[in-house]
Amino acid sequence: MLSAVSRLPSLVSKTHFSLGLVKAATPFLRNFATASEPISYTLPETSFKAYECEPPSCNIEITKEEVVDLYKQMVLMRRMETAADSLYKNKKIRGFCHLCTGQEAVSVGMESAITREDAIITAYRCHGYTLVRGATPHQILAELTGRSTGISKGKGGSMHMFAKNFYGGNGIVGAQVPVGAGIAFTQKYMGTNNATFVLYGDGAANQGQVFEAYNMSKLWDLPVIYVCENNLYGMGTSANRSSANTQYYTRGQYIPGIQVNGMDVLAVKQACKWAKDWTASGKGPIVMEMVTYRYGGHSMSDPGTTYRTREEIQHMRSTNDPITGLRLRILDLGFLTDTEIKNLEKEARAKIDEAAKLAQEDPLPDDSELWTDIYQISQYV
């Protein structure tokens, strides 16, 4: 079987980013006045590409506090998805289950660049976004196992999770895109100066409703950022087999766009901050393409190796992993020692183990819940 690299020469050559993961030099401890003291840092020049606009700057300021927090969030998210994988295989989770393992940098970097008053809406690979929007690992794992303590009371499952200003978790391919435009319309109508990040995959990028949403949002200059999470495969179909133009950030035509290394959490954060500033300045919508990669299959029912090779997956893990990449930066900058990082990872593992244990012990929803959360009761109903 041909590897994805041989089947996707044009796509890989144009969108493949490398973090250049190499063994870090002997770590040193940089002395900071405080953990929040900013330092200047330069991202790789390949972090961004732009269409009809200037790209974000590669020169950023970071602090030990925020970088370590980004690492902790990504590690926690991966451990949570690993637990979900195990629960599914042990038949504790039933039905659909879409994991974001490998794509952690997109949700974590995005959330770190915005406020909780900004909105996010995504498709069905939503566990990570639910976590960064404020849900606990226990609430998410309880939802996956169908428990009453779940974030959607055990009635939503993997694809339908919600939190404050997080509008799901949507199961119909591409359907969340026009809904996201509507959320952005509300923000503009109410004059909140917030933005909406609307996420969809490369597999949904050819949907007609995506382009309808582009058109309406540009006509009204809505504060909306359309984010295509390009993990190179729409289910089991490689991008260049489904899309005549795989440069998804140029798809807006009359809407400018940027392509981002979605495997680098610092690049994602910088890009999302830049995108929000764009909409806040009244320039209207922007299209972003996050080039990323999922290590597992499309869902738990997909082994993920019938349309790509194990060697390809291992290559991406060893050269572009978002967690390993940030770990090496933390060591190189002297923010933490190797022992301190391992302790953080142990804490994340213990937290997820406890959440998984509690989720399996929690009660199932009462039968009466079949009739709740269907209609909003008001004076008109």
C-alpha positions in Angstrom: 0.0 0.0 0.0 1.2 3.5 -0.9 2.0 5.7 2.1 0.2 9.0 2.6 3.4 10.8 1.9 3.7 9.2 -1.5 -0.1 9.7 -2.2 0.0 13.3 -1.0 3.1 14.8 -2.5 1.6 18.2 -3.2 -0.2 18.5 0.1 2.7 17.4 2.3 5.2 19.6 0.5 2.9 22.7 0.9 1.5 22.1 4.4 3.9 19.8 6.3 5.6 21.6 9.2 8.4 20.2 11.2 9.1 21.1 14.8 12.6 19.7 14.3 12.4 17.6 17.4 15.9 16.7 18.5 17.3 15.9 21.9 17.5 19.0 24.0 20.9 20.3 25.1 21.9 19.8 28.7 19.1 21.6 30.5 19.9 24.7 32.5 17.8 26.7 34.9 17.2 30.3 33.8 16.8 32.6 36.8 13.5 34.6 36.6 12.4 37.5 38.8 9.0 35.9 38.7 7.3 33.1 36.8 5.3 35.8 35.0 8.4 37.7 33.7 8.1 37.8 29.9 11.0 36.8 27.6 11.3 37.3 23.8 11.0 34.2 21.7 11.1 33.7 17.9 9.0 31.1 16.3 10.2 29.3 13.1 9.7 31.2 9.9 7.6 28.3 8.6 5.0 28.8 11.3 2.7 30.8 9.1 1.6 31.4 5.5 -0.7 34.2 4.5 -3.3 34.9 1.8 -4.3 38.5 1.0 -2.9 39.7 4.3 0.3 40.0 6.3 1.0 37.0 8.5 1.3 37.1 12.3 4.7 38.1 13.6 7.1 35.2 14.6 8.4 37.3 17.4 6.5 36.7 20.6 6.8 37.2 24.3 6.3 34.2 26.6 6.5 33.6 30.3 7.5 30.5 32.2 4.0 30.4 33.9 2.1 30.4 30.6 4.3 27.9 28.8 4.2 25.4 31.7 0.4 25.8 31.9 0.2 25.1 28.2 2.2 21.9 28.7 0.1 20.8 31.7 -3.1 21.3 29.7 -1.9 19.3 26.7 -0.6 16.5 28.9 -3.9 16.3 30.8 -5.8 16.3 27.5 -3.8 13.4 26.1 -4.1 11.4 29.3 -7.9 11.9 29.2 -8.1 10.7 25.6 -5.9 7.7 26.5 -8.3 6.9 29.3 -11.3 7.3 26.9 -9.5 4.9 24.5 -9.2 2.3 27.2 -12.7 2.7 28.4 -14.1 2.3 24.9 -12.0 -0.9 24.3 -13.4 -2.2 27.6 -16.9 -1.5 26.4 -17.5 1.2 29.1 -18.1 3.7 26.4 -20.5 2.9 23.6 -21.4 4.5 20.3 -19.3 7.1 18.6 -16.1 8.2 20.1 -13.7 10.6 18.3 -10.4 11.3 20.0 -8.1 14.3 19.5 -4.8 12.6 20.3 -2.1 14.5 18.4 -4.2 17.6 17.9 -4.0 19.0 21.4 -2.1 22.1 20.4 -5.0 23.6 18.5 -7.6 23.7 21.3 -5.1 24.5 24.0 -3.3 27.3 22.0 -6.6 28.8 20.9 -8.1 29.0 24.4 -4.9 30.6 25.7 -5.3 33.5 23.2 -8.9 34.4 23.9 -11.3 35.0 26.8 -14.2 32.9 28.1 -16.5 35.6 26.6 -15.4 34.6 23.1 -17.2 31.7 21.5 -16.1 28.4 20.1 -18.2 25.9 18.1 -16.8 22.8 16.6 -17.7 19.4 15.1 -17.7 16.0 16.8 -14.1 15.8 17.8 -14.9 18.0 20.8 -13.5 16.4 24.0 -10.4 18.7 24.0 -12.4 21.9 23.4 -14.9 21.0 26.2 -11.9 20.6 28.6 -10.3 23.9 27.8 -13.7 25.7 27.9 -14.0 24.8 31.6 -15.3 21.2 31.9 -13.5 18.9 34.2 -12.0 15.5 33.1 -14.6 13.8 35.4 -17.5 15.6 33.7 -16.2 14.6 30.2 -15.4 11.0 31.1 -18.8 10.7 32.9 -20.5 12.0 29.7 -18.6 9.5 27.6 -19.7 6.6 29.9 -23.4 7.9 29.9 -23.5 9.0 33.5 -25.8 11.6 35.1 -22.8 13.6 36.2 -21.6 14.1 32.6 -21.3 17.6 31.1 -24.5 16.9 29.2 -26.1 14.8 31.9 -25.1 11.6 30.2 -27.4 12.3 27.2 -24.9 13.8 24.7 -22.0 11.3 24.5 -18.8 12.0 22.6 -20.3 14.3 20.0 -22.5 16.6 22.0 -20.7 18.4 24.9 -21.3 22.0 25.8 -19.9 24.6 28.2 -20.2 28.4 28.7 -19.8 30.0 25.3 -18.9 26.6 23.8 -21.7 25.6 21.4 -20.6 21.9 20.9 -19.9 19.3 19.8 -22.0 18.9 16.5 -22.6 15.6 14.7 -23.7 16.8 11.2 -20.7 17.4 9.0 -20.2 21.1 8.4 -23.5 22.1 10.0 -21.9 24.0 12.8 -20.3 26.5 10.4 -23.4 28.6 9.6 -24.5 28.3 13.3 -21.1 29.8 14.2 -21.7 32.7 11.8 -25.0 33.2 13.6 -23.2 33.4 16.9 -20.8 36.0 15.5 -23.9 38.0 14.2 -25.2 38.0 17.7 -21.9 39.3 19.0 -21.9 42.1 16.5 -25.5 43.0 17.0 -25.0 43.2 20.8 -21.8 45.1 20.4 -19.8 42.8 22.7 -16.4 43.1 20.8 -15.9 39.4 21.1 -15.2 36.9 18.4 -16.4 33.4 17.4 -14.0 30.6 16.4 -15.8 28.2 14.0 -14.0 24.9 13.6 -14.5 22.3 10.9 -12.3 19.6 9.4 -10.8 19.3 5.9 -13.4 16.6 5.3 -16.1 19.3 5.7 -14.3 22.0 3.8 -16.2 21.3 0.5 -19.6 21.7 2.1 -21.8 24.3 0.4 -23.0 25.7 3.7 -19.4 26.6 4.5 -19.2 28.9 1.5 -22.7 30.3 2.2 -21.5 31.2 5.7 -18.3 32.8 4.2 -20.5 35.0 2.0 -22.9 36.2 4.7 -20.2 36.9 7.2 -18.2 39.0 4.7 -21.3 40.9 3.6 -21.9 41.9 7.3 -18.2 41.9 8.3 -18.9 39.6 11.2 -16.3 38.9 13.9 -15.8 35.3 13.0 -12.7 33.2 12.5 -13.2 30.1 10.4 -10.7 27.4 11.4 -10.1 24.4 9.2 -8.4 21.7 11.3 -6.6 20.0 8.5 -5.4 16.6 9.8 -4.8 15.5 6.2 -7.6 12.9 6.2 -11.4 13.3 6.0 -12.3 10.0 7.7 -10.3 7.6 5.5 -9.9 9.9 2.4 -6.7 11.9 2.0 -7.2 15.6 1.3 -5.9 15.7 -2.3 -8.4 12.9 -3.2 -11.3 15.0 -2.0 -10.2 18.6 -2.6 -9.1 20.3 -5.8 -7.5 23.0 -3.6 -5.9 21.7 -0.5 -4.7 25.2 0.6 -7.7 25.6 2.8 -6.6 29.0 4.1 -7.1 30.4 0.5 -10.6 29.0 0.2 -12.3 32.2 1.4 -11.4 34.0 -1.9 -12.7 37.4 -0.8 -11.8 36.6 2.8 -8.1 36.7 3.8 -6.5 33.7 5.4 -3.5 32.3 7.2 -2.1 28.8 7.4 -0.7 27.8 10.9 1.5 25.0 12.2 -1.2 23.4 14.3 1.4 21.1 15.9 3.0 24.0 17.7 1.0 25.4 20.5 2.9 28.7 20.6 2.3 29.3 16.9 -1.4 28.5 17.4 -1.7 30.9 20.3 0.0 33.7 18.3 -2.2 33.1 15.3 -5.4 33.1 17.3 -4.5 36.3 19.1 -3.7 37.8 15.7 -7.0 36.6 14.3 -9.1 38.0 17.2 -7.3 41.4 16.8 -8.2 41.3 13.1 -11.9 40.9 13.8 -11.8 43.4 16.7 -10.5 46.0 14.4 -13.6 45.7 12.2 -12.0 44.0 9.3 -14.6 41.2 9.3 -14.0 37.4 9.0 -10.7 35.6 8.5 -10.0 32.0 7.5 -7.4 29.9 9.3 -6.0 26.5 8.4 -4.5 24.6 11.3 -2.3 21.9 9.8 -2.3 19.1 12.3 -2.5 15.3 12.6 -4.5 12.7 14.5 -2.6 9.6 15.6 -5.7 7.4 15.9 -8.4 6.6 13.4 -11.2 8.9 12.5 -13.2 7.3 15.4 -12.6 4.4 17.7 -14.2 2.1 15.1 -11.5 3.0 12.6 -8.0 1.5 13.1 -6.5 4.3 11.1 -4.0 2.1 9.3 -6.0 1.0 6.2 -5.4 4.3 4.3 -2.0 5.2 5.8 1.0 3.3 7.1 2.1 2.8 10.6 5.4 4.2 9.6 3.8 7.5 8.6 2.1 7.7 12.0 5.3 7.0 13.8 7.1 9.5 11.8 4.7 12.2 12.7 4.9 11.2 16.4 8.6 11.4 16.4 9.1 14.6 14.5 6.0 16.8 15.1 4.4 15.8 18.4 3.0 19.0 20.0 3.7 17.8 23.6 7.2 16.6 22.9 8.0 19.8 21.0 6.9 22.0 23.9 8.7 19.8 26.4 12.0 20.3 24.6 11.5 24.0 24.5 10.8 24.1 28.3 14.0 22.2 28.9 16.0 24.4 26.5 14.7 27.6 28.1 15.4 26.2 31.5 11.8 26.7 32.7 11.7 23.2 34.3 14.0 20.3 34.9 13.3 16.9 33.5 12.4 15.6 36.9 9.9 18.5 37.4 8.3 17.7 34.0 7.9 14.1 34.9 6.2 15.1 38.2 3.7 17.2 36.2 3.0 14.2 34.0 2.5 11.9 37.0 0.0 14.4 38.5 -1.9 14.5 35.2 -2.0 10.7 35.1 -3.3 10.5 38.7 -6.0 13.1 38.1 -7.3 11.3 35.0 -7.2 7.9 36.7 -9.3 9.3 39.6 -11.7 10.9 37.1 -12.1 7.6 35.2 -12.7 5.7 38.4 -15.4 8.2 39.6 -17.1 8.2 36.2 -17.6 4.5 36.2 -19.1 4.6 39.7 -21.5 7.5 39.0 -25.2 6.7 38.5 -26.9 6.5 35.1 -29.5 9.2 34.2 -32.9 8.6 35.6 -35.6 7.6 33.1 -37.3 10.9 33.7 -34.4 12.6 31.9 -35.8 11.3 28.6 -38.2 14.2 28.7 -36.0 17.0 29.9 -33.8 19.6 28.0 -36.1 19.3 24.9 -37.9 22.6 25.0 -37.1 25.8 26.7 -40.0 26.5 29.0 -41.0 30.2 29.0 -44.2 32.3 29.0 -44.6 31.5 25.3 -44.5 27.7 25.7 
